Amino acid sequence: MHGLSHRVWTDLSSRELQQEVSGSIHWLSCLGHFKPSAICMPHGKINSRVYQALETYGLPLVGVDHKYKQPVIRRSWVKEKQE
């Protein structure tokens, strides 16, 4: 799950963050995906407020910061092979 609009979650209000996350979960469920398997923060950004909000979902977190109780898995860039 990556949010609805790819806005940086650390820049959002708590209400906007909740709308991004719950809206993304709802959108995925409408596509037939019943539960996301992980949460990947847009641009990899996370702070303590975002961490606390996401922790309630009990899903692995993917980003670039590693300062929290639940490890944040460091994301990596996947590039297509150039021909």
C-alpha positions as CSV (number, residue, x, y, z in Angstrom):
1,M,0.0,0.0,0.0
2,H,1.4,3.4,-0.9
3,G,-1.4,5.9,-0.4
4,L,-3.9,7.5,-2.8
5,S,-2.0,10.6,-4.0
6,H,1.7,9.9,-3.3
7,R,1.9,13.0,-1.1
8,V,4.6,12.9,1.6
9,W,2.9,11.6,4.7
10,T,5.1,13.6,7.1
11,D,3.7,16.8,5.5
12,L,0.0,15.8,6.1
13,S,-2.2,16.5,9.0
14,S,-3.3,13.5,11.1
15,R,-6.7,13.6,9.4
16,E,-5.2,13.8,5.9
17,L,-2.9,10.9,6.7
18,Q,-5.8,8.8,7.9
19,Q,-7.7,9.6,4.7
20,E,-4.7,8.6,2.6
21,V,-4.2,5.2,4.4
22,S,-7.9,4.2,4.8
23,G,-8.7,5.4,1.3
24,S,-5.8,3.3,-0.2
25,I,-7.0,0.2,1.7
26,H,-10.6,0.8,0.5
27,W,-9.4,1.3,-3.1
28,L,-7.3,-1.9,-3.0
29,S,-10.3,-3.8,-1.6
30,C,-12.5,-2.6,-4.4
31,L,-9.9,-4.1,-6.8
32,G,-10.1,-7.4,-5.0
33,H,-7.1,-7.1,-2.8
34,F,-8.4,-7.8,0.7
35,K,-5.5,-6.7,2.8
36,P,-2.2,-5.0,1.9
37,S,0.9,-7.0,2.8
38,A,3.0,-4.0,3.6
39,I,3.0,-0.2,3.8
40,C,5.5,1.7,1.8
41,M,5.7,5.4,2.7
42,P,5.7,7.8,-0.3
43,H,9.3,9.1,-0.8
44,G,10.3,6.8,2.1
45,K,9.5,9.5,4.6
46,I,8.3,8.7,8.1
47,N,8.4,10.5,11.5
48,S,7.1,9.4,14.9
49,R,3.5,10.7,14.3
50,V,3.3,8.8,11.0
51,Y,4.9,5.7,12.6
52,Q,2.4,5.7,15.4
53,A,-0.5,6.0,13.0
54,L,0.8,3.2,10.8
55,E,1.7,0.9,13.7
56,T,-2.0,0.2,14.4
57,Y,-2.3,-1.6,11.0
58,G,0.3,-4.3,12.1
59,L,1.9,-4.4,8.7
60,P,5.6,-4.3,7.8
61,L,6.8,-0.8,7.0
62,V,9.0,0.0,4.0
63,G,10.9,3.2,3.8
64,V,14.3,4.8,4.4
65,D,14.3,5.6,8.1
66,H,15.3,3.1,10.9
67,K,14.5,4.9,14.2
68,Y,11.5,3.0,15.5
69,K,10.6,-0.1,17.5
70,Q,9.2,-2.1,14.6
71,P,12.0,-2.1,12.0
72,V,11.4,-0.1,8.9
73,I,12.5,-2.2,6.0
74,R,14.9,-0.2,3.8
75,R,13.4,0.1,0.3
76,S,15.4,-0.4,-2.8
77,W,15.0,0.9,-6.3
78,V,14.2,-1.6,-9.0
79,K,15.2,-0.6,-12.4
80,E,14.3,-2.3,-15.7
81,K,17.2,-3.7,-17.7
82,Q,18.2,-1.4,-20.4
83,E,18.5,-2.9,-23.9
